[in-house]
Amino acid sequence: MRQLTIDDQEGVVKKLLGTMAASGLAVALLAGCGGGSVSGASETTAGADTDLRKVSVGAIPIAPSAALQLGIDKGLFAKHGIEIEMQSGQGGASMLPAVSTGTMNVAIGNPVSTMLAQSKGLDLKIISGYSHSLATGDDITGVVALKDSVIETVADLEGKKVSVNTVAGQGDITIMEAMAKAGADPASVEFTEIAFPDAPAQLEKGNADAVWLAQPFLSQALEAGHHLVTYNYQETIPGQPTLVAFASGKWAEENPELVTDFKAALAEVADYAESHQDEIRALLPTFLKMDPELADGLLLESHSGEIDRDSLEKISELMVKYKVVEKPVDLDQVILD
């Protein structure tokens, strides 16, 4: 069993740059995803305004993405002259080809995939913050093992197969850092890529010894009796950014006014979501087709449009430490101020 290496990272980026990734994957992302209201809720009358500028936004089908739908339903994007077309992706890395080729204008994904791709030459920019983990108490992502597993602590992940939604992402490096802090050998872990919705079933089938999950899948797994191994975000960089909004540098340069308005709209959406979490929970049964009772008590991430540069610098240091990149990422080149 092995740790993800530089060669693996190069392979990830080569796939992003390849013709198949640039076209086939982008088409796959778009195929099953309509525009407008994913939840089925009626959109505001402003959404029918032909003067609205359309922005296609990719999002992972997890709980925090519902804030986008809430912003659509409340007319917060329309208020800034924008109509959102939502699309779906497995993780930040899976949406990179669509964004870099212009098939998708903006994506909401993890910052590690964005920083990695930019460091390898893809013209990508973080244009806004979106959500953050919780610094104390229960957290919104964690590693889970079967209820009868011998894996009880993060140190027990030595030599085990652990799933993450996207290899070379935030899950890998924070799990490895949490292991290192516990005195375990992070190089002994084998990471395998399994989408969040599929990970609990793959855990039960024995295709992974432990799985990294985001909400609502984390709560569902714990509700099923499986046990928490670690809150890897809290063990490494408490309150770190979990999702950011990124776009291609070319699109941002060609649409400066639209980018400014989108950032302002997203900041307003994040503020509204943070102070109206019950409204997000109310969307989840339709947005993610989840049980209303589970949605009602679901723990949610903290939403904010601010870009947490200090945490991104710490994440960059972990990327170097665990050989995701060879040198620290130049945040001045990644962040669009």
C-alpha positions in Angstrom: 0.0 0.0 0.0 1.2 3.4 -0.8 0.8 7.1 -0.3 -0.1 9.4 -3.3 3.1 10.6 -4.9 4.2 13.4 -7.3 3.8 11.0 -10.2 0.2 10.4 -9.2 -0.4 14.2 -9.1 1.2 14.5 -12.6 -1.2 11.9 -13.8 -4.2 13.7 -12.4 -3.2 17.0 -14.1 -2.4 15.2 -17.4 -5.9 13.8 -17.4 -7.2 17.3 -16.8 -5.3 18.6 -19.8 -6.0 15.7 -22.1 -8.5 15.8 -24.9 -10.8 13.2 -23.2 -10.9 15.1 -20.0 -11.4 18.5 -21.7 -14.3 17.2 -23.7 -15.8 13.9 -22.6 -15.7 14.6 -18.9 -17.1 18.1 -19.4 -20.0 16.6 -21.5 -20.6 14.0 -18.8 -20.9 16.7 -16.2 -23.4 18.6 -18.2 -25.4 15.6 -19.4 -27.6 14.9 -16.4 -27.8 18.5 -15.0 -30.4 21.0 -15.9 -30.2 24.7 -15.3 -32.1 26.8 -12.8 -33.8 25.3 -9.8 -32.4 21.9 -8.9 -34.7 21.6 -5.9 -37.9 22.0 -7.8 -38.8 25.2 -6.0 -40.2 27.9 -8.1 -37.8 30.5 -9.2 -38.3 34.2 -8.7 -39.9 36.2 -11.5 -36.6 38.1 -11.9 -35.2 34.8 -13.1 -37.2 35.2 -16.3 -35.7 38.6 -17.1 -34.0 38.3 -20.4 -31.5 41.0 -19.3 -30.0 38.6 -16.7 -26.5 37.4 -17.5 -26.2 33.6 -17.4 -23.4 32.0 -15.3 -23.0 28.2 -15.3 -21.9 27.0 -11.9 -20.7 23.5 -11.0 -21.3 22.2 -7.6 -20.8 18.9 -5.7 -24.0 17.2 -4.6 -23.4 17.7 -0.9 -25.3 19.7 1.7 -23.4 23.0 1.5 -24.2 23.3 -2.2 -27.8 23.9 -1.3 -26.9 27.4 -0.4 -26.6 28.1 -4.1 -30.1 26.9 -4.6 -31.3 29.0 -1.8 -29.7 32.0 -3.4 -31.4 31.2 -6.7 -34.8 30.7 -5.0 -34.5 34.0 -3.0 -33.5 36.0 -6.0 -30.2 37.0 -4.6 -28.3 36.3 -7.8 -31.0 37.9 -9.9 -30.7 41.0 -7.7 -27.1 41.3 -9.0 -28.3 40.8 -12.6 -27.3 37.1 -12.8 -29.1 33.9 -13.7 -27.4 30.8 -12.4 -27.4 27.5 -14.3 -26.4 24.8 -11.8 -24.4 21.7 -12.9 -23.1 18.8 -10.9 -19.7 17.2 -10.4 -18.1 14.6 -8.2 -15.4 16.8 -6.8 -13.4 19.9 -7.4 -10.9 18.1 -9.6 -13.6 16.6 -11.8 -14.9 20.1 -12.7 -11.5 21.5 -13.5 -11.6 20.5 -17.2 -15.0 22.1 -17.8 -13.9 25.3 -16.1 -10.5 25.5 -17.8 -12.0 25.0 -21.3 -14.9 27.4 -20.7 -17.7 24.8 -20.8 -18.5 25.8 -17.2 -18.0 29.4 -16.0 -17.5 28.8 -12.3 -17.2 25.8 -10.0 -17.5 25.4 -6.3 -14.8 22.9 -5.2 -12.0 22.3 -2.8 -9.1 24.7 -2.8 -6.4 22.0 -3.1 -7.5 20.8 -6.5 -7.6 24.4 -7.7 -4.1 25.2 -6.3 -2.7 22.0 -7.7 -4.0 22.6 -11.2 -2.9 26.2 -11.2 0.6 25.2 -10.1 0.8 22.8 -13.1 -0.1 25.5 -15.6 -3.9 25.5 -15.8 -5.2 29.1 -15.9 -7.5 29.0 -12.8 -8.3 31.6 -10.2 -10.0 31.4 -6.8 -12.5 34.3 -7.1 -14.4 33.9 -3.8 -14.6 31.9 -0.6 -17.7 29.8 0.0 -17.7 27.5 3.0 -15.5 26.5 6.0 -15.3 23.6 8.4 -16.3 24.0 12.0 -13.3 24.7 14.3 -14.7 23.0 17.5 -17.3 20.4 18.4 -18.7 18.1 15.7 -17.4 18.8 12.3 -18.9 18.6 8.8 -16.4 16.0 7.3 -14.8 13.0 8.9 -13.3 9.6 8.5 -15.7 6.7 9.3 -15.0 2.9 9.8 -17.4 0.0 10.1 -19.1 -0.4 13.5 -17.1 -3.6 14.2 -13.9 -2.4 12.7 -10.5 -2.6 14.5 -9.9 0.9 13.2 -10.8 3.2 16.2 -8.4 6.1 15.9 -6.6 7.9 13.1 -3.3 6.1 14.0 -5.1 2.8 13.2 -5.3 3.9 9.5 -1.7 2.7 9.0 -1.6 0.3 6.2 -5.3 0.6 5.4 -7.2 1.6 2.3 -9.1 4.9 2.8 -11.4 6.4 0.3 -11.6 10.1 -0.6 -13.9 11.8 -3.1 -11.0 13.1 -5.2 -7.4 12.0 -5.0 -4.9 14.8 -4.6 -7.4 16.8 -2.7 -8.1 18.1 0.8 -9.1 14.8 2.2 -5.7 13.1 1.4 -3.4 15.7 2.9 -5.4 16.4 6.0 -5.8 12.7 6.8 -2.1 12.2 6.4 -1.3 15.2 8.6 -3.7 14.0 11.3 -1.9 10.6 11.2 1.5 12.2 11.4 0.4 14.2 14.4 -0.8 11.0 16.1 2.6 9.4 15.5 1.4 7.1 12.7 3.0 6.6 9.2 1.0 8.5 6.6 3.0 7.0 3.8 1.4 3.6 4.6 -2.1 4.6 3.5 -3.6 3.6 0.2 -6.0 6.2 -1.0 -8.8 5.2 -3.4 -11.2 7.5 -5.1 -14.9 7.0 -4.3 -17.6 9.6 -4.6 -19.2 10.6 -1.4 -22.7 9.2 -2.2 -21.1 5.8 -3.0 -18.6 5.6 -0.2 -20.8 4.2 2.6 -21.9 1.2 0.4 -18.4 0.6 -0.7 -17.3 0.6 3.0 -19.9 -2.0 3.8 -18.8 -4.2 0.8 -15.2 -4.1 2.1 -13.8 -2.1 -0.8 -12.3 0.4 1.6 -11.3 0.0 5.3 -12.4 3.5 6.1 -14.1 6.3 4.1 -13.9 10.1 4.2 -17.4 11.6 4.1 -19.0 15.0 3.9 -22.5 15.9 5.0 -25.1 14.4 4.7 -23.3 11.2 4.1 -21.3 11.5 7.4 -24.4 11.8 9.5 -26.1 9.0 7.6 -23.1 6.7 8.2 -23.0 7.5 11.9 -26.8 7.1 12.1 -26.3 3.6 10.6 -24.0 2.7 13.6 -20.6 3.1 12.0 -18.1 5.0 14.1 -16.1 8.1 13.7 -12.3 7.7 13.3 -11.3 11.4 13.1 -12.4 14.9 12.2 -9.3 15.3 10.0 -10.0 19.0 9.4 -10.1 19.9 13.1 -6.9 17.8 13.7 -5.0 19.8 11.1 -6.3 23.3 10.3 -9.5 24.0 12.4 -12.1 26.0 10.5 -10.3 25.7 7.2 -11.9 26.6 3.9 -13.7 23.5 2.5 -15.1 25.0 -0.7 -14.1 28.0 -2.8 -15.4 29.4 -6.1 -13.0 29.2 -9.0 -13.0 30.2 -12.6 -10.6 30.3 -15.5 -8.3 33.4 -15.6 -9.4 33.9 -19.2 -13.1 34.1 -18.4 -12.4 36.3 -15.4 -10.3 38.7 -17.5 -12.9 38.8 -20.3 -15.8 39.4 -17.9 -14.5 41.7 -15.1 -17.8 43.3 -14.3 -19.6 40.0 -14.3 -17.0 38.5 -11.9 -17.4 41.4 -9.6 -21.1 41.1 -9.6 -20.9 37.3 -9.1 -18.6 37.7 -6.1 -20.9 40.3 -4.5 -23.9 38.0 -5.1 -22.1 34.9 -3.7 -21.1 36.9 -0.6 -24.7 37.9 -0.1 -25.8 34.3 -0.6 -23.2 33.1 1.9 -24.3 35.6 4.5 -27.9 34.7 4.0 -27.2 31.0 4.2 -25.2 31.4 7.4 -28.1 33.2 9.1 -30.9 31.0 7.7 -29.6 27.5 8.1 -33.1 26.1 8.7 -33.9 27.2 5.1 -31.0 25.2 3.8 -32.1 22.2 5.7 -35.6 22.6 4.3 -34.2 22.4 0.8 -32.2 19.2 1.4 -35.0 16.6 1.0 -35.5 17.7 -2.6 -32.0 19.0 -3.3 -30.3 15.8 -2.2 -33.4 13.5 -2.0 -32.6 12.9 1.7 -34.8 11.9 4.6 -36.6 15.0 6.0 -35.9 13.9 9.6 -32.1 13.6 8.9 -32.2 17.0 7.0 -33.9 18.7 9.9 -31.0 18.1 12.3 -28.1 18.1 9.9 -24.9 19.8 10.9 -24.0 22.4 8.2 -20.8 24.1 7.3 -20.1 27.8 7.9 -20.7 29.9 4.8 -18.6 33.0 4.0 -17.6 34.7 0.8 -14.3 35.8 2.4 -11.1 34.1 1.1 -9.2 32.8 4.1 -5.6 33.4 2.8 -3.9 32.3 6.1 -5.5 28.9 5.9 -4.8 28.5 2.2 -1.1 29.2 3.0 -1.2 26.4 5.6 -2.9 24.1 3.1 -0.2 24.9 0.6 2.5 23.9 3.1 0.7 20.5 3.6 0.6 20.1 -0.2 4.4 20.4 -0.2 4.9 18.2 2.8 2.9 15.4 1.3 4.4 15.8 -2.2 1.2 17.0 -3.9 3.4 19.9 -5.3 7.1 20.4 -5.2 7.1 24.0 -3.9 4.6 26.2 -2.2 1.8 27.5 -4.3 2.0 31.2 -5.3 -1.2 32.4 -3.9 -0.8 35.8 -5.6 -1.2 33.8 -8.9 -4.1 31.7 -7.6 -6.3 34.3 -5.8 -8.1 36.9 -7.9 -8.4 39.9 -5.6 
